[in-house]
Amino acid sequence: MHRHIKTNMISAVISVLLGVAASSAWAVSISDELNQSPDVKQFHELDTNNDGHLNYTEASRDSFYTKEHFNAADKNKDGKLSQEEYSNYKTAQQKKEVGRIVDDSTITTKVKANILKEEGFKGLQVSVETYKGVVQLSGFVNTKTQIKRAGEVAKAVEGVKSVKNNLIVKN
């Protein structure tokens, strides 16, 4: 909601500026700059030689662009990135990462819920964390059987690649 209000305020300021200086090239350049996506702005900042492309040295100033990412983004294999190649690849990779995080969160929630449904687990301190489909169980249970069962329950959840079972039997 704050972003929406901020966008409306920026739009109002731009409207006033454009109304006051409608024929001014300055007003047009300010409007263009405010309408650019963050990736477009960053591309222009990285393009230090102003040739409209990024070589690897320029692109690598963006910590995201390792040699591997640069080569993958360079669709036409000309050794440089156009603004479109730069933005499209980075956006696609960011979407994948968001998807992975959502998937990991979903797995964690399902594993926790399924463990809590198991008899004898209510009230126990079992922590569940997931990274790239790998579930880590930690905390304390009452028996070795519960350790084994928690691992089985976690493995049965869709999307789980493996389980690191670090549960410990309470003394």
MODELLER restraints for C-alpha pairs under 7 A, 6 or more apart:
rsr = mdl.restraints
at = mdl.atoms
rsr.add(forms.Gaussian(group=physical.xy_distance, feature=features.Distance(at['CA:14:A'], at['CA:31:A']), mean=6.61, stdev=0.5))
rsr.add(forms.Gaussian(group=physical.xy_distance, feature=features.Distance(at['CA:17:A'], at['CA:27:A']), mean=6.59, stdev=0.5))
rsr.add(forms.Gaussian(group=physical.xy_distance, feature=features.Distance(at['CA:18:A'], at['CA:27:A']), mean=5.69, stdev=0.5))
rsr.add(forms.Gaussian(group=physical.xy_distance, feature=features.Distance(at['CA:21:A'], at['CA:27:A']), mean=6.17, stdev=0.5))
rsr.add(forms.Gaussian(group=physical.xy_distance, feature=features.Distance(at['CA:39:A'], at['CA:87:A']), mean=5.80, stdev=0.5))
rsr.add(forms.Gaussian(group=physical.xy_distance, feature=features.Distance(at['CA:40:A'], at['CA:83:A']), mean=6.89, stdev=0.5))
rsr.add(forms.Gaussian(group=physical.xy_distance, feature=features.Distance(at['CA:43:A'], at['CA:83:A']), mean=6.38, stdev=0.5))
rsr.add(forms.Gaussian(group=physical.xy_distance, feature=features.Distance(at['CA:46:A'], at['CA:58:A']), mean=5.58, stdev=0.5))
rsr.add(forms.Gaussian(group=physical.xy_distance, feature=features.Distance(at['CA:46:A'], at['CA:59:A']), mean=6.49, stdev=0.5))
rsr.add(forms.Gaussian(group=physical.xy_distance, feature=features.Distance(at['CA:47:A'], at['CA:53:A']), mean=6.50, stdev=0.5))
rsr.add(forms.Gaussian(group=physical.xy_distance, feature=features.Distance(at['CA:47:A'], at['CA:54:A']), mean=5.66, stdev=0.5))
rsr.add(forms.Gaussian(group=physical.xy_distance, feature=features.Distance(at['CA:47:A'], at['CA:58:A']), mean=6.28, stdev=0.5))
rsr.add(forms.Gaussian(group=physical.xy_distance, feature=features.Distance(at['CA:52:A'], at['CA:82:A']), mean=6.77, stdev=0.5))
rsr.add(forms.Gaussian(group=physical.xy_distance, feature=features.Distance(at['CA:53:A'], at['CA:80:A']), mean=6.05, stdev=0.5))
rsr.add(forms.Gaussian(group=physical.xy_distance, feature=features.Distance(at['CA:53:A'], at['CA:81:A']), mean=5.32, stdev=0.5))
rsr.add(forms.Gaussian(group=physical.xy_distance, feature=features.Distance(at['CA:53:A'], at['CA:82:A']), mean=4.80, stdev=0.5))
rsr.add(forms.Gaussian(group=physical.xy_distance, feature=features.Distance(at['CA:53:A'], at['CA:83:A']), mean=6.64, stdev=0.5))
rsr.add(forms.Gaussian(group=physical.xy_distance, feature=features.Distance(at['CA:54:A'], at['CA:80:A']), mean=5.33, stdev=0.5))
rsr.add(forms.Gaussian(group=physical.xy_distance, feature=features.Distance(at['CA:54:A'], at['CA:81:A']), mean=4.97, stdev=0.5))
rsr.add(forms.Gaussian(group=physical.xy_distance, feature=features.Distance(at['CA:54:A'], at['CA:82:A']), mean=6.64, stdev=0.5))
rsr.add(forms.Gaussian(group=physical.xy_distance, feature=features.Distance(at['CA:55:A'], at['CA:79:A']), mean=6.63, stdev=0.5))
rsr.add(forms.Gaussian(group=physical.xy_distance, feature=features.Distance(at['CA:55:A'], at['CA:80:A']), mean=4.61, stdev=0.5))
rsr.add(forms.Gaussian(group=physical.xy_distance, feature=features.Distance(at['CA:55:A'], at['CA:81:A']), mean=6.55, stdev=0.5))
rsr.add(forms.Gaussian(group=physical.xy_distance, feature=features.Distance(at['CA:56:A'], at['CA:70:A']), mean=6.79, stdev=0.5))
rsr.add(forms.Gaussian(group=physical.xy_distance, feature=features.Distance(at['CA:56:A'], at['CA:80:A']), mean=6.77, stdev=0.5))
rsr.add(forms.Gaussian(group=physical.xy_distance, feature=features.Distance(at['CA:59:A'], at['CA:65:A']), mean=6.03, stdev=0.5))
rsr.add(forms.Gaussian(group=physical.xy_distance, feature=features.Distance(at['CA:60:A'], at['CA:66:A']), mean=6.16, stdev=0.5))
rsr.add(forms.Gaussian(group=physical.xy_distance, feature=features.Distance(at['CA:73:A'], at['CA:85:A']), mean=5.75, stdev=0.5))
rsr.add(forms.Gaussian(group=physical.xy_distance, feature=features.Distance(at['CA:73:A'], at['CA:86:A']), mean=6.44, stdev=0.5))
rsr.add(forms.Gaussian(group=physical.xy_distance, feature=features.Distance(at['CA:73:A'], at['CA:89:A']), mean=5.35, stdev=0.5))
rsr.add(forms.Gaussian(group=physical.xy_distance, feature=features.Distance(at['CA:74:A'], at['CA:80:A']), mean=6.44, stdev=0.5))
rsr.add(forms.Gaussian(group=physical.xy_distance, feature=features.Distance(at['CA:74:A'], at['CA:81:A']), mean=5.63, stdev=0.5))
rsr.add(forms.Gaussian(group=physical.xy_distance, feature=features.Distance(at['CA:74:A'], at['CA:85:A']), mean=6.38, stdev=0.5))
rsr.add(forms.Gaussian(group=physical.xy_distance, feature=features.Distance(at['CA:75:A'], at['CA:85:A']), mean=6.93, stdev=0.5))
rsr.add(forms.Gaussian(group=physical.xy_distance, feature=features.Distance(at['CA:100:A'], at['CA:132:A']), mean=6.67, stdev=0.5))
rsr.add(forms.Gaussian(group=physical.xy_distance, feature=features.Distance(at['CA:104:A'], at['CA:130:A']), mean=5.37, stdev=0.5))
rsr.add(forms.Gaussian(group=physical.xy_distance, feature=features.Distance(at['CA:104:A'], at['CA:131:A']), mean=5.98, stdev=0.5))
rsr.add(forms.Gaussian(group=physical.xy_distance, feature=features.Distance(at['CA:104:A'], at['CA:132:A']), mean=6.34, stdev=0.5))
rsr.add(forms.Gaussian(group=physical.xy_distance, feature=features.Distance(at['CA:104:A'], at['CA:133:A']), mean=6.04, stdev=0.5))
rsr.add(forms.Gaussian(group=physical.xy_distance, feature=features.Distance(at['CA:107:A'], at['CA:159:A']), mean=6.77, stdev=0.5))
rsr.add(forms.Gaussian(group=physical.xy_distance, feature=features.Distance(at['CA:108:A'], at['CA:128:A']), mean=6.06, stdev=0.5))
rsr.add(forms.Gaussian(group=physical.xy_distance, feature=features.Distance(at['CA:108:A'], at['CA:129:A']), mean=6.01, stdev=0.5))
rsr.add(forms.Gaussian(group=physical.xy_distance, feature=features.Distance(at['CA:108:A'], at['CA:130:A']), mean=5.82, stdev=0.5))
rsr.add(forms.Gaussian(group=physical.xy_distance, feature=features.Distance(at['CA:110:A'], at['CA:157:A']), mean=6.95, stdev=0.5))
rsr.add(forms.Gaussian(group=physical.xy_distance, feature=features.Distance(at['CA:111:A'], at['CA:154:A']), mean=5.31, stdev=0.5))
rsr.add(forms.Gaussian(group=physical.xy_distance, feature=features.Distance(at['CA:111:A'], at['CA:157:A']), mean=6.49, stdev=0.5))
rsr.add(forms.Gaussian(group=physical.xy_distance, feature=features.Distance(at['CA:112:A'], at['CA:128:A']), mean=6.48, stdev=0.5))
rsr.add(forms.Gaussian(group=physical.xy_distance, feature=features.Distance(at['CA:114:A'], at['CA:153:A']), mean=6.71, stdev=0.5))
rsr.add(forms.Gaussian(group=physical.xy_distance, feature=features.Distance(at['CA:115:A'], at['CA:121:A']), mean=6.71, stdev=0.5))
rsr.add(forms.Gaussian(group=physical.xy_distance, feature=features.Distance(at['CA:115:A'], at['CA:150:A']), mean=6.19, stdev=0.5))
rsr.add(forms.Gaussian(group=physical.xy_distance, feature=features.Distance(at['CA:115:A'], at['CA:153:A']), mean=6.47, stdev=0.5))
rsr.add(forms.Gaussian(group=physical.xy_distance, feature=features.Distance(at['CA:116:A'], at['CA:122:A']), mean=5.62, stdev=0.5))
rsr.add(forms.Gaussian(group=physical.xy_distance, feature=features.Distance(at['CA:124:A'], at['CA:140:A']), mean=6.82, stdev=0.5))
rsr.add(forms.Gaussian(group=physical.xy_distance, feature=features.Distance(at['CA:124:A'], at['CA:141:A']), mean=6.23, stdev=0.5))
rsr.add(forms.Gaussian(group=physical.xy_distance, feature=features.Distance(at['CA:125:A'], at['CA:139:A']), mean=5.56, stdev=0.5))
rsr.add(forms.Gaussian(group=physical.xy_distance, feature=features.Distance(at['CA:125:A'], at['CA:140:A']), mean=5.85, stdev=0.5))
rsr.add(forms.Gaussian(group=physical.xy_distance, feature=features.Distance(at['CA:126:A'], at['CA:137:A']), mean=6.76, stdev=0.5))
rsr.add(forms.Gaussian(group=physical.xy_distance, feature=features.Distance(at['CA:126:A'], at['CA:138:A']), mean=5.80, stdev=0.5))
rsr.add(forms.Gaussian(group=physical.xy_distance, feature=features.Distance(at['CA:126:A'], at['CA:139:A']), mean=4.70, stdev=0.5))
rsr.add(forms.Gaussian(group=physical.xy_distance, feature=features.Distance(at['CA:126:A'], at['CA:140:A']), mean=6.31, stdev=0.5))
rsr.add(forms.Gaussian(group=physical.xy_distance, feature=features.Distance(at['CA:127:A'], at['CA:137:A']), mean=5.67, stdev=0.5))
rsr.add(forms.Gaussian(group=physical.xy_distance, feature=features.Distance(at['CA:127:A'], at['CA:138:A']), mean=5.10, stdev=0.5))
rsr.add(forms.Gaussian(group=physical.xy_distance, feature=features.Distance(at['CA:127:A'], at['CA:139:A']), mean=5.83, stdev=0.5))
rsr.add(forms.Gaussian(group=physical.xy_distance, feature=features.Distance(at['CA:128:A'], at['CA:135:A']), mean=6.77, stdev=0.5))
rsr.add(forms.Gaussian(group=physical.xy_distance, feature=features.Distance(at['CA:128:A'], at['CA:136:A']), mean=5.74, stdev=0.5))
rsr.add(forms.Gaussian(group=physical.xy_distance, feature=features.Distance(at['CA:128:A'], at['CA:137:A']), mean=4.89, stdev=0.5))
rsr.add(forms.Gaussian(group=physical.xy_distance, feature=features.Distance(at['CA:128:A'], at['CA:138:A']), mean=6.69, stdev=0.5))
rsr.add(forms.Gaussian(group=physical.xy_distance, feature=features.Distance(at['CA:129:A'], at['CA:135:A']), mean=5.67, stdev=0.5))
rsr.add(forms.Gaussian(group=physical.xy_distance, feature=features.Distance(at['CA:129:A'], at['CA:136:A']), mean=5.21, stdev=0.5))
rsr.add(forms.Gaussian(group=physical.xy_distance, feature=features.Distance(at['CA:129:A'], at['CA:137:A']), mean=6.77, stdev=0.5))
rsr.add(forms.Gaussian(group=physical.xy_distance, feature=features.Distance(at['CA:130:A'], at['CA:136:A']), mean=6.23, stdev=0.5))
rsr.add(forms.Gaussian(group=physical.xy_distance, feature=features.Distance(at['CA:133:A'], at['CA:159:A']), mean=6.06, stdev=0.5))
rsr.add(forms.Gaussian(group=physical.xy_distance, feature=features.Distance(at['CA:133:A'], at['CA:160:A']), mean=4.85, stdev=0.5))
rsr.add(forms.Gaussian(group=physical.xy_distance, feature=features.Distance(at['CA:133:A'], at['CA:161:A']), mean=5.14, stdev=0.5))
rsr.add(forms.Gaussian(group=physical.xy_distance, feature=features.Distance(at['CA:134:A'], at['CA:160:A']), mean=6.09, stdev=0.5))
rsr.add(forms.Gaussian(group=physical.xy_distance, feature=features.Distance(at['CA:134:A'], at['CA:161:A']), mean=5.49, stdev=0.5))
rsr.add(forms.Gaussian(group=physical.xy_distance, feature=features.Distance(at['CA:134:A'], at['CA:162:A']), mean=4.97, stdev=0.5))
rsr.add(forms.Gaussian(group=physical.xy_distance, feature=features.Distance(at['CA:134:A'], at['CA:163:A']), mean=5.79, stdev=0.5))
rsr.add(forms.Gaussian(group=physical.xy_distance, feature=features.Distance(at['CA:135:A'], at['CA:160:A']), mean=6.76, stdev=0.5))
rsr.add(forms.Gaussian(group=physical.xy_distance, feature=features.Distance(at['CA:135:A'], at['CA:162:A']), mean=6.30, stdev=0.5))
rsr.add(forms.Gaussian(group=physical.xy_distance, feature=features.Distance(at['CA:135:A'], at['CA:163:A']), mean=4.74, stdev=0.5))
rsr.add(forms.Gaussian(group=physical.xy_distance, feature=features.Distance(at['CA:135:A'], at['CA:164:A']), mean=6.12, stdev=0.5))
rsr.add(forms.Gaussian(group=physical.xy_distance, feature=features.Distance(at['CA:136:A'], at['CA:163:A']), mean=5.79, stdev=0.5))
rsr.add(forms.Gaussian(group=physical.xy_distance, feature=features.Distance(at['CA:136:A'], at['CA:164:A']), mean=4.63, stdev=0.5))
rsr.add(forms.Gaussian(group=physical.xy_distance, feature=features.Distance(at['CA:136:A'], at['CA:165:A']), mean=5.95, stdev=0.5))
rsr.add(forms.Gaussian(group=physical.xy_distance, feature=features.Distance(at['CA:137:A'], at['CA:164:A']), mean=6.21, stdev=0.5))
rsr.add(forms.Gaussian(group=physical.xy_distance, feature=features.Distance(at['CA:137:A'], at['CA:165:A']), mean=4.91, stdev=0.5))
rsr.add(forms.Gaussian(group=physical.xy_distance, feature=features.Distance(at['CA:137:A'], at['CA:166:A']), mean=5.52, stdev=0.5))
rsr.add(forms.Gaussian(group=physical.xy_distance, feature=features.Distance(at['CA:137:A'], at['CA:167:A']), mean=6.10, stdev=0.5))
rsr.add(forms.Gaussian(group=physical.xy_distance, feature=features.Distance(at['CA:138:A'], at['CA:165:A']), mean=6.66, stdev=0.5))
rsr.add(forms.Gaussian(group=physical.xy_distance, feature=features.Distance(at['CA:138:A'], at['CA:166:A']), mean=4.74, stdev=0.5))
rsr.add(forms.Gaussian(group=physical.xy_distance, feature=features.Distance(at['CA:138:A'], at['CA:167:A']), mean=4.58, stdev=0.5))
rsr.add(forms.Gaussian(group=physical.xy_distance, feature=features.Distance(at['CA:139:A'], at['CA:167:A']), mean=5.10, stdev=0.5))
rsr.add(forms.Gaussian(group=physical.xy_distance, feature=features.Distance(at['CA:139:A'], at['CA:168:A']), mean=6.27, stdev=0.5))
rsr.add(forms.Gaussian(group=physical.xy_distance, feature=features.Distance(at['CA:140:A'], at['CA:167:A']), mean=5.67, stdev=0.5))
rsr.add(forms.Gaussian(group=physical.xy_distance, feature=features.Distance(at['CA:140:A'], at['CA:168:A']), mean=4.91, stdev=0.5))
rsr.add(forms.Gaussian(group=physical.xy_distance, feature=features.Distance(at['CA:140:A'], at['CA:169:A']), mean=5.61, stdev=0.5))
rsr.add(forms.Gaussian(group=physical.xy_distance, feature=features.Distance(at['CA:140:A'], at['CA:170:A']), mean=5.72, stdev=0.5))
rsr.add(forms.Gaussian(group=physical.xy_distance, feature=features.Distance(at['CA:141:A'], at['CA:147:A']), mean=6.91, stdev=0.5))
rsr.add(forms.Gaussian(group=physical.xy_distance, feature=features.Distance(at['CA:141:A'], at['CA:167:A']), mean=6.86, stdev=0.5))
rsr.add(forms.Gaussian(group=physical.xy_distance, feature=features.Distance(at['CA:141:A'], at['CA:168:A']), mean=6.18, stdev=0.5))
rsr.add(forms.Gaussian(group=physical.xy_distance, feature=features.Distance(at['CA:141:A'], at['CA:169:A']), mean=4.98, stdev=0.5))
rsr.add(forms.Gaussian(group=physical.xy_distance, feature=features.Distance(at['CA:141:A'], at['CA:170:A']), mean=5.91, stdev=0.5))
rsr.add(forms.Gaussian(group=physical.xy_distance, feature=features.Distance(at['CA:142:A'], at['CA:169:A']), mean=5.32, stdev=0.5))
rsr.add(forms.Gaussian(group=physical.xy_distance, feature=features.Distance(at['CA:142:A'], at['CA:170:A']), mean=5.62, stdev=0.5))
rsr.add(forms.Gaussian(group=physical.xy_distance, feature=features.Distance(at['CA:143:A'], at['CA:169:A']), mean=5.56, stdev=0.5))
rsr.add(forms.Gaussian(group=physical.xy_distance, feature=features.Distance(at['CA:144:A'], at['CA:169:A']), mean=6.36, stdev=0.5))
rsr.add(forms.Gaussian(group=physical.xy_distance, feature=features.Distance(at['CA:147:A'], at['CA:167:A']), mean=5.93, stdev=0.5))
rsr.add(forms.Gaussian(group=physical.xy_distance, feature=features.Distance(at['CA:151:A'], at['CA:163:A']), mean=6.64, stdev=0.5))
rsr.add(forms.Gaussian(group=physical.xy_distance, feature=features.Distance(at['CA:151:A'], at['CA:165:A']), mean=6.20, stdev=0.5))
rsr.add(forms.Gaussian(group=physical.xy_distance, feature=features.Distance(at['CA:154:A'], at['CA:163:A']), mean=6.90, stdev=0.5))
rsr.add(forms.Gaussian(group=physical.xy_distance, feature=features.Distance(at['CA:155:A'], at['CA:162:A']), mean=6.68, stdev=0.5))
rsr.add(forms.Gaussian(group=physical.xy_distance, feature=features.Distance(at['CA:155:A'], at['CA:163:A']), mean=6.43, stdev=0.5))
